[in-house]
Amino acid sequence: MDKINSHNQLDQKTLTKSFHRWFWGALTCFSQEHMQTFGYMASMLPILRKLYPKHEDQVKAIKAYTAFFNTNPMLGTVIVGITASMEQARADGKEIDGETINDMRAGLMGPIAGIGDSLIDGTLIPILLGISLGMSSGGSPLGAIFYIIAWVLLAYFGQRFLYFRGYKFGDQAVSFLVGKQGAAVRHAIGTVGSMVVGGVLASWVSVTTSLKLTGANGKVFLNLQDKLDSIYPGLLTVAVTFFCWWLMTKKHVSAIWTMLILVAVALVGVLVGFFNPGLSY
C-alpha cells in the first residue's frame, strides 16, 4: 500500500464518525459466528477511506478486520481507538501490518471483556438500577426516567472518552491493559462488582414460601417460612441465587432459559401451594 500524504492524516471529523459507527453499530449483524466483527469493520471504514485514497489499498487494509472479534461493547471502544492510531501509523509507513493489528485486537478482547463485564454489567448497572428502584417506589416514573438519562449520558460520553484516549495513547495502552497493572485492575473491579451484586441481591430480591401445615383442629403447627427464618433468614433467596449461578456457570444455561426455568418453578410452586403470589380474583 502507498504511504499516505500529510493531508490524509486523521482529523477530528473522521475520528468522530468512526466512533459514532461503533457506538450505534457495535452489534451490527451480530451472530454467534461473527459477534462484533461487522460492527468493528463499519467503524473502521471512515478511517480507511481517509488514510487510503486508492480503492485497492482500502480493500487490502480492510482484510485485517475480517477476523472474529468480541468484547465488552462499552469498554471495547478503547480498542477501536487504539486501532485507529495503529492504522494511521501503518499507512504512514511504520512497521505495522494487518497481522500486528489483529494480534493486538485478539490480545485485548479478553482483558477488556473481563474489566468491562465486571465494571459495567457487575457494578455500574446494578448501582444505577438500585438508585432507580428506590426512586420508583410507589409507582413513580422518576426511576425509569433517571435510569434512561443516566445510562445514555454515561454510555455516550464514557465511550467517546475511551475512544479518543485509546487513539491518543495508541499501542502504549496495550502494555497496561494486558500487563500486571491490568490484571490488578480486573481483580479489584471484579471484587467490587461482586460486592455490589450481593448488595443489590440482599436489598431487592426476596423469595419466601407460604407453605403451612395444619392439624386436625385446623390450627397451624408448622409455618415453614418462620422455621427457615429462625435457622437462616433469606435462605430461599440464597438457594435460588446459587441455583441460577449453577445453571449459568456450571451447566452453561443461557440467561433466557434460566428465566424460563424460574417461571416454571414458580408456576409449579404456586400450584402445589409452596408459593403464594398474593393475587386475588
C-alpha positions as CSV (number, residue, x, y, z in Angstrom):
1,M,0.0,0.0,0.0
2,D,1.1,3.5,-0.7
3,K,2.4,5.7,2.0
4,I,-0.2,8.4,2.9
5,N,0.3,12.1,2.4
6,S,0.1,14.6,5.2
7,H,-3.3,15.8,4.1
8,N,-4.7,12.3,4.7
9,Q,-3.9,12.3,8.4
10,L,-6.9,11.6,10.6
11,D,-8.9,14.6,11.7
12,Q,-11.5,15.1,14.4
13,K,-14.4,14.7,12.0
14,T,-13.2,11.3,10.7
15,L,-12.5,10.0,14.2
16,T,-15.9,11.2,15.5
17,K,-17.6,9.5,12.5
18,S,-15.7,6.3,13.3
19,F,-16.7,6.5,17.0
20,H,-20.3,7.1,16.2
21,R,-20.4,4.0,13.9
22,W,-19.1,1.9,16.8
23,F,-21.4,3.5,19.4
24,W,-24.5,2.9,17.3
25,G,-23.5,-0.2,15.4
26,A,-21.1,-2.3,17.5
27,L,-23.5,-5.2,17.4
28,T,-24.5,-4.8,13.8
29,C,-25.2,-8.1,12.1
30,F,-24.4,-9.8,15.4
31,S,-24.3,-13.6,15.2
32,Q,-22.6,-16.4,17.1
33,E,-20.2,-16.8,14.2
34,H,-19.1,-13.2,13.8
35,M,-20.2,-11.5,17.0
36,Q,-18.9,-7.8,16.7
37,T,-16.8,-8.3,13.6
38,F,-19.1,-6.4,11.2
39,G,-19.7,-3.6,13.7
40,Y,-15.9,-3.2,14.0
41,M,-15.4,-3.1,10.3
42,A,-18.1,-0.5,9.9
43,S,-16.4,1.7,12.5
44,M,-13.1,1.4,10.6
45,L,-14.4,2.3,7.2
46,P,-14.2,6.1,7.7
47,I,-10.6,5.7,8.9
48,L,-9.5,3.6,5.9
49,R,-11.2,5.8,3.4
50,K,-9.4,8.8,4.8
51,L,-6.0,7.2,5.0
52,Y,-6.1,5.3,1.7
53,P,-7.4,7.3,-1.2
54,K,-7.0,4.3,-3.6
55,H,-9.8,1.7,-3.6
56,E,-7.4,-1.2,-3.9
57,D,-5.5,0.0,-0.8
58,Q,-8.7,0.2,1.1
59,V,-9.6,-3.4,0.1
60,K,-6.2,-4.6,1.4
61,A,-6.5,-2.7,4.6
62,I,-10.0,-3.9,5.5
63,K,-8.9,-7.5,5.4
64,A,-7.3,-7.0,8.8
65,Y,-10.7,-6.5,10.3
66,T,-12.4,-9.6,8.9
67,A,-11.2,-11.8,11.8
68,F,-13.5,-12.7,14.7
69,F,-14.0,-10.0,17.3
70,N,-16.0,-9.9,20.5
71,T,-15.5,-8.0,23.8
72,N,-17.5,-5.7,26.1
73,P,-19.1,-3.2,23.7
74,M,-18.6,-0.2,26.1
75,L,-15.0,-0.6,27.1
76,G,-14.2,-2.2,23.8
77,T,-14.4,1.3,22.4
78,V,-10.8,1.8,23.6
79,I,-9.6,-1.0,21.3
80,V,-11.2,0.8,18.3
81,G,-9.4,4.0,19.2
82,I,-6.1,2.1,19.5
83,T,-6.7,0.5,16.2
84,A,-7.3,3.9,14.5
85,S,-3.9,5.1,15.9
86,M,-2.1,1.9,14.7
87,E,-3.8,2.1,11.3
88,Q,-2.6,5.6,10.8
89,A,0.9,4.5,11.8
90,R,0.7,1.6,9.3
91,A,-0.5,3.9,6.5
92,D,2.3,6.3,7.4
93,G,4.9,3.6,6.6
94,K,5.8,2.3,10.1
95,E,6.5,-1.3,10.7
96,I,2.9,-2.3,11.4
97,D,0.9,-4.8,9.3
98,G,-2.5,-6.3,9.5
99,E,-1.2,-9.3,11.5
100,T,0.1,-7.0,14.1
101,I,-3.2,-5.2,14.4
102,N,-5.1,-8.5,14.6
103,D,-2.7,-9.7,17.4
104,M,-3.4,-6.5,19.3
105,R,-7.2,-6.9,18.9
106,A,-7.1,-10.6,19.9
107,G,-4.9,-9.9,22.9
108,L,-7.2,-7.1,24.2
109,M,-10.5,-8.8,23.7
110,G,-10.3,-11.0,26.8
111,P,-8.9,-8.4,29.3
112,I,-11.3,-5.7,28.1
113,A,-14.2,-8.1,28.4
114,G,-13.2,-9.0,31.9
115,I,-12.8,-5.4,33.0
116,G,-15.9,-4.3,31.2
117,D,-18.3,-7.1,32.3
118,S,-17.2,-6.6,35.9
119,L,-17.2,-2.8,35.8
120,I,-20.3,-2.1,33.6
121,D,-22.5,-5.2,34.0
122,G,-21.5,-6.1,37.5
123,T,-21.0,-2.7,39.1
124,L,-22.3,0.3,37.2
125,I,-25.7,-1.1,36.0
126,P,-26.6,-2.6,39.4
127,I,-25.8,0.7,41.1
128,L,-28.0,2.7,38.6
129,L,-30.8,0.1,38.9
130,G,-30.6,0.3,42.7
131,I,-31.0,4.0,42.6
132,S,-33.8,3.8,40.1
133,L,-35.7,1.2,42.1
134,G,-35.5,3.4,45.1
135,M,-36.9,6.4,43.1
136,S,-39.7,4.2,41.7
137,S,-41.2,3.4,45.0
138,G,-45.0,3.9,44.9
139,G,-45.1,3.6,41.2
140,S,-43.3,6.8,40.4
141,P,-41.9,7.0,36.8
142,L,-38.9,9.0,38.0
143,G,-36.8,5.9,38.5
144,A,-37.2,4.8,34.9
145,I,-36.6,8.3,33.6
146,F,-33.4,8.7,35.7
147,Y,-32.1,5.3,34.5
148,I,-32.6,6.1,30.8
149,I,-31.0,9.5,31.0
150,A,-28.1,8.5,33.3
151,W,-27.3,5.4,31.2
152,V,-27.4,7.2,27.8
153,L,-25.1,10.0,29.1
154,L,-22.6,7.7,30.8
155,A,-22.6,5.3,27.8
156,Y,-22.1,8.0,25.2
157,F,-19.6,10.3,26.9
158,G,-17.8,7.4,28.5
159,Q,-17.3,5.6,25.3
160,R,-16.3,8.8,23.5
161,F,-13.6,9.4,26.1
162,L,-12.3,5.9,25.8
163,Y,-12.2,6.1,22.0
164,F,-10.1,9.2,21.9
165,R,-8.0,8.2,24.8
166,G,-7.2,4.9,23.0
167,Y,-6.3,6.9,19.9
168,K,-4.1,9.2,21.8
169,F,-2.1,6.5,23.5
170,G,-2.1,4.0,20.7
171,D,-0.2,0.8,21.3
172,Q,1.2,2.2,24.5
173,A,-2.2,1.4,26.2
174,V,-1.7,-2.3,25.3
175,S,1.1,-2.9,27.7
176,F,-1.1,-1.5,30.6
177,L,-4.2,-3.4,29.7
178,V,-2.6,-6.8,29.4
179,G,0.2,-6.4,32.0
180,K,0.3,-6.8,35.8
181,Q,-1.4,-3.5,36.3
182,G,-4.3,-4.5,34.1
183,A,-4.6,-7.8,36.0
184,A,-4.7,-6.0,39.3
185,V,-7.4,-3.6,38.0
186,R,-9.5,-6.6,36.7
187,H,-9.2,-8.3,40.1
188,A,-10.2,-5.2,42.0
189,I,-13.1,-4.4,39.8
190,G,-14.3,-8.0,40.0
191,T,-14.3,-7.8,43.8
192,V,-16.2,-4.6,43.9
193,G,-18.7,-5.9,41.3
194,S,-19.3,-9.0,43.4
195,M,-20.0,-6.8,46.5
196,V,-22.4,-4.6,44.5
197,V,-24.3,-7.5,43.1
198,G,-24.5,-9.0,46.6
199,G,-25.9,-5.7,48.0
200,V,-28.5,-5.5,45.2
201,L,-29.5,-9.1,45.8
202,A,-29.9,-8.6,49.5
203,S,-31.9,-5.4,49.0
204,W,-34.3,-6.2,46.1
205,V,-34.6,-10.0,45.8
206,S,-36.8,-11.9,48.2
207,V,-38.0,-15.5,47.9
208,T,-40.4,-16.7,50.6
209,T,-42.7,-19.7,50.9
210,S,-46.3,-19.7,52.1
211,L,-46.4,-23.4,53.0
212,K,-48.1,-24.1,56.3
213,L,-49.2,-27.4,57.8
214,T,-52.3,-27.5,59.9
215,G,-53.5,-30.1,62.4
216,A,-56.9,-31.8,62.7
217,N,-58.2,-28.9,64.7
218,G,-57.4,-26.5,61.9
219,K,-54.5,-24.8,63.8
220,V,-51.2,-24.2,62.1
221,F,-48.5,-26.3,63.7
222,L,-45.7,-25.6,61.1
223,N,-45.0,-22.4,59.4
224,L,-42.1,-23.3,57.1
225,Q,-41.1,-19.7,56.4
226,D,-40.9,-18.9,60.2
227,K,-38.8,-22.0,60.7
228,L,-36.4,-21.1,57.9
229,D,-36.1,-17.5,59.2
230,S,-35.1,-18.9,62.6
231,I,-32.4,-21.0,61.1
232,Y,-31.1,-18.8,58.2
233,P,-33.0,-15.6,57.3
234,G,-33.2,-15.3,53.5
235,L,-32.3,-19.0,52.9
236,L,-34.6,-19.4,50.0
237,T,-33.3,-16.3,48.3
238,V,-29.7,-17.6,48.7
239,A,-30.8,-21.0,47.4
240,V,-32.4,-19.6,44.3
241,T,-29.4,-17.4,43.6
242,F,-27.0,-20.3,43.8
243,F,-29.3,-22.3,41.7
244,C,-29.2,-19.7,38.9
245,W,-25.4,-19.4,39.3
246,W,-25.1,-23.2,39.0
247,L,-27.3,-23.3,35.9
248,M,-25.4,-20.5,34.1
249,T,-21.9,-21.2,35.3
250,K,-21.7,-24.9,35.6
251,K,-24.3,-26.1,33.1
252,H,-23.8,-23.2,30.7
253,V,-27.6,-22.5,30.5
254,S,-28.4,-19.1,28.9
255,A,-30.0,-16.3,30.8
256,I,-33.2,-16.6,28.8
257,W,-33.5,-20.4,29.6
258,T,-32.7,-19.7,33.2
259,M,-35.5,-17.2,33.5
260,L,-37.9,-19.7,31.8
261,I,-36.9,-22.3,34.3
262,L,-37.6,-19.9,37.2
263,V,-41.0,-19.2,35.8
264,A,-41.8,-22.9,35.5
265,V,-40.6,-23.5,39.1
266,A,-42.7,-20.6,40.3
267,L,-45.8,-21.9,38.5
268,V,-45.4,-25.3,39.9
269,G,-44.8,-23.9,43.4
270,V,-48.0,-21.8,43.2
271,L,-50.0,-24.9,42.1
272,V,-48.8,-27.1,44.9
273,G,-49.1,-24.2,47.5
274,F,-45.4,-23.7,48.1
275,F,-45.6,-20.1,46.8
276,N,-48.3,-17.5,47.2
277,P,-48.3,-14.8,44.6
278,G,-50.7,-12.7,46.7
279,L,-53.2,-12.3,43.9
280,S,-56.9,-12.1,44.4
281,Y,-59.5,-12.9,41.8
